[in-house]
Amino acid sequence: MKAFMTEFKKFIARGNVMDMAVGIIIGGAFTAIVTSLVNDIIMPVLSLIVGGFDFNALCIVLGEGEGAATLNYGAFIAAVINFLLISFVIFLLIRTINKMTAKKEEPAAPTTKECPFCREQIAIEATRCPHCTSELS
């Protein structure tokens, strides 16, 4: 059991696990912000554009009476908008991080040079051209 706990501590202490935990916590907080944006700002504007009715209240009643089941497709549409906004912001965030962390590759050092006499490509360290046998300085 002690070996198991030691292995578990080593697993938890790795950077990737801690980064993932922080990401999940920030993602939860960000989701609350985007949900509020959609429900409190975007959906009222959208309902104003489409005729002034409450978009979240759109539903199909399945049955009769007060306790009838409903298909709340307005709430579903709000959830889809929520998802699209969160996905878009995460895309922009990852795109920015990738641009900042992208390593710029340096061009490789040349391995050949041109013989000044016959214009053939030769090894950069060559002191004599293998094609025309000229001595190179």
N, C-alpha and C positions, 0 to 999 in steps of 0.2 A: 504494500500500500504506500510505503514511503517513496519508493521509486516512481510510482504512478504520480504522486503529488509533486515530486521534483520535476518530472517530465512535463506535467501540466503547468507548473510555474514558468518553466523555460519557454513553453509554447505561448503563454499569455504575455510574457515579457518581450517577445519579438516585436519589432517595429510594425509589421504589417497588421497584426491583430489590434494594436493600439490605434493605428491610423484608421482602421475600419470602425472601431468603436466610436472614435471622435466623429467620423463621417456619418455614422448612423444617428448620433445625437444631433448633429447640426442639420442633417436631413429632416429629422422630425420637426425641429424648430422651423426650418425653411418651409416644410409642408404646411404648417399652421399659418404662416404668413401668406403663402400663395392661396390657400383655401379662403382666407379672409379677403384677399384681393379679388378672387373670383366671385365669392358670394356677396360681398359688400360693395364692389365697384363695377366689375365687368357685367355681372348678370343684371343689375338694375338698368345699366345703360343699354344692354342688349334687349331687355324687355321694353324699354322706351322706344327703341328702333322698330321692334316688331309689333307694336300696337298697344303698349302700356299695360299688359297683364304680367302677373308674377310668373317668371319663367320656371322657377323651382317648383311651382304648384302644378305644372302640367302633368296630368296623369290620365290613365284610363281606368275607370271603375269596373271591377269584375264582380258583378253581383248587385244586390239591392240592399238597402238599409244602411244604418250608420256603421256597422262593423264589416262592410264589404271590403274585400281585398282590392288593392290598387297597384297598377304598374306605373311607377313614378319615373317616367322617361325624362322629365325636366331635370330632376336631381341627377339622373344618369348623364345627361348632356353637360351639366355643371361639373360632374366628376371627370368627364372626358376633357373638358377645357382645362381643368385643374392639372390633369396629367400632362397635357400638351405644354402648358406653361412651365411646369417643373422640368420636363424633359428638355425644353428649349434652353432654359437657364443653365441646366447642368451641362448641356452641349457647349454653350458659350464658355462656361467655366473651364471645362476640360480642354477645350480648344485653346484658350488663353494659357493655361498651365503647360500644355504641350508646346506652344510656341516659345514660352519662357525657358523651358527645360531642354529644348531641342539642341543637340550638339551640332555645331557647324563643323563639317568635315574639312580638314585642310587638304589641299591637293598633294598628292604623293610626290615625293622627290623624283626628278627624272632619272631614269636608269640608262638612257641612251643619249648619244649626241650625234651630230652630223659631221662626217669627214669633210674638211674644207676643200679637199682635192677632188674626190669622186662623188660627193654628196650622198653617200650611203649612210644608213644608220649603223652605228657601232656602239659597243659598250662604253659607258662614261669613263671607266678607268683605263681604257685602252691607250697605249702609247704608240701603237702602230696599227694602221688600218688593215683589216684582214682581206679587204677587197682589192685595194690598189697598192698595198704594202708601203704607203707613205708613212714617214715618221711624223708623229703629231707632237706638238709642243705642249 
